Amino acid sequence: MLAQKRVHDLSDKMVQELQKVQHSSANLSSSLASSLHSASAAQQEAFNEISATLSTTISDLRSILGQQIPLNEKVSRVGAEINNKVRPVLDKITKKVSEAFGAVRSRAEDTKENGINGHADGGPMER
């Protein structure tokens, strides 16, 4: 019984953390869209897809945890869900966040090369 409680507690914590990641990825998509005018539709769609995948995965994990099956089978199913869905989506998040930061760095470097005010000579803007 104690082992079952621990598995449920750990699984609940994992689901909570996945929900946080889901919300963060959705917020990142919105933030990218508003702060980077050049954020591609593909980048925004990738973060939306990640959020949807996380939502499905969270639902699947909750379903597994709610089933009246032996503990070892429940642990096996949760482990499979982690390997088959959670890890790949976390890898995708890592890749997409790296790409987004790369785009921000690139824009910052372009701005620096062209001067703070966007002029190649770095001089003040005329009014």
C-alpha positions as CSV (number, residue, x, y, z in Angstrom):
1,M,0.0,0.0,0.0
2,L,2.8,2.4,0.8
3,A,4.5,1.7,-2.5
4,Q,1.2,2.4,-4.3
5,K,0.8,5.7,-2.5
6,R,4.4,6.7,-3.4
7,V,3.8,5.9,-7.1
8,H,0.6,7.9,-7.1
9,D,2.3,10.8,-5.3
10,L,5.2,10.8,-7.7
11,S,3.0,10.5,-10.7
12,D,0.8,13.4,-9.5
13,K,3.8,15.5,-9.0
14,M,5.0,14.6,-12.5
15,V,1.6,15.6,-14.0
16,Q,1.7,18.9,-12.1
17,E,5.2,19.6,-13.5
18,L,4.1,18.7,-17.0
19,Q,1.2,21.1,-16.7
20,K,3.7,23.8,-15.7
21,V,5.7,23.0,-18.8
22,Q,2.6,23.1,-20.9
23,H,1.6,26.6,-19.6
24,S,5.2,27.8,-20.1
25,S,5.3,26.6,-23.7
26,A,2.0,28.3,-24.4
27,N,3.2,31.5,-22.8
28,L,6.5,31.3,-24.7
29,S,4.7,31.0,-28.0
30,S,2.6,34.1,-27.2
31,S,5.7,36.0,-25.9
32,L,7.7,35.1,-29.1
33,A,4.8,36.3,-31.3
34,S,4.6,39.6,-29.5
35,S,8.3,40.3,-29.1
36,L,9.7,39.0,-32.3
37,H,7.8,40.3,-35.3
38,S,9.8,37.8,-37.4
39,A,8.8,34.8,-35.3
40,S,7.7,32.4,-38.0
41,A,4.3,30.8,-38.0
42,A,6.2,27.5,-38.0
43,Q,7.8,28.4,-34.7
44,Q,4.5,29.4,-33.1
45,E,2.8,26.3,-34.5
46,A,5.6,24.1,-33.0
47,F,4.9,25.6,-29.5
48,N,1.2,25.2,-30.0
49,E,1.7,21.5,-31.1
50,I,3.9,21.0,-28.0
51,S,1.2,22.4,-25.7
52,A,-1.4,20.1,-27.3
53,T,0.9,17.1,-27.0
54,L,1.5,17.8,-23.4
55,S,-2.2,18.2,-22.8
56,T,-2.9,14.7,-24.3
57,T,0.0,13.2,-22.4
58,I,-1.2,14.6,-19.1
59,S,-4.7,13.2,-19.8
60,D,-3.2,9.8,-20.7
61,L,-1.2,9.7,-17.5
62,R,-4.2,10.6,-15.4
63,S,-6.1,7.9,-17.1
64,I,-3.4,5.3,-16.3
65,L,-3.3,6.4,-12.7
66,G,-7.1,6.2,-12.4
67,Q,-7.2,2.6,-13.6
68,Q,-7.8,-0.2,-11.1
69,I,-4.8,-2.4,-12.3
70,P,-1.9,-4.0,-10.4
71,L,0.8,-1.6,-9.2
72,N,3.5,-3.1,-11.3
73,E,1.4,-2.8,-14.5
74,K,0.6,0.8,-13.6
75,V,4.3,1.6,-13.1
76,S,5.1,-0.1,-16.4
77,R,2.5,1.9,-18.3
78,V,3.6,5.2,-16.7
79,G,7.2,4.4,-17.6
80,A,6.2,3.6,-21.2
81,E,4.3,6.9,-21.4
82,I,7.3,8.8,-20.1
83,N,9.6,7.1,-22.6
84,N,7.3,7.3,-25.6
85,K,5.7,10.7,-25.1
86,V,7.2,12.8,-22.3
87,R,10.9,12.5,-23.2
88,P,10.4,13.2,-27.0
89,V,8.2,16.3,-26.2
90,L,10.8,17.6,-23.7
91,D,13.5,17.1,-26.3
92,K,11.4,19.0,-28.8
93,I,10.9,21.8,-26.3
94,T,14.6,22.0,-25.7
95,K,15.3,22.2,-29.4
96,K,12.6,24.8,-30.1
97,V,13.6,27.0,-27.1
98,S,17.2,26.9,-28.4
99,E,16.1,27.9,-31.8
100,A,14.0,30.8,-30.4
101,F,17.0,32.0,-28.3
102,G,19.2,31.7,-31.4
103,A,16.7,33.9,-33.3
104,V,16.8,36.5,-30.5
105,R,20.6,36.5,-30.4
106,S,20.7,36.9,-34.1
107,R,18.4,39.9,-34.0
108,A,20.4,41.4,-31.1
109,E,23.6,41.0,-33.1
110,D,22.0,42.5,-36.2
111,T,20.8,45.5,-34.1
112,K,24.3,45.9,-32.5
113,E,25.9,45.8,-36.0
114,N,23.5,48.4,-37.3
115,G,23.7,50.6,-34.2
116,I,21.3,50.9,-31.3
117,N,18.9,53.0,-33.2
118,G,18.9,50.9,-36.2
119,H,21.1,53.1,-38.4
120,A,24.3,51.7,-39.9
121,D,26.3,54.8,-38.8
122,G,25.1,54.5,-35.2
123,G,24.2,58.2,-35.2
124,P,21.1,59.7,-33.8
125,M,17.8,59.5,-35.6
126,E,16.6,62.6,-37.3
127,R,13.3,64.0,-36.2
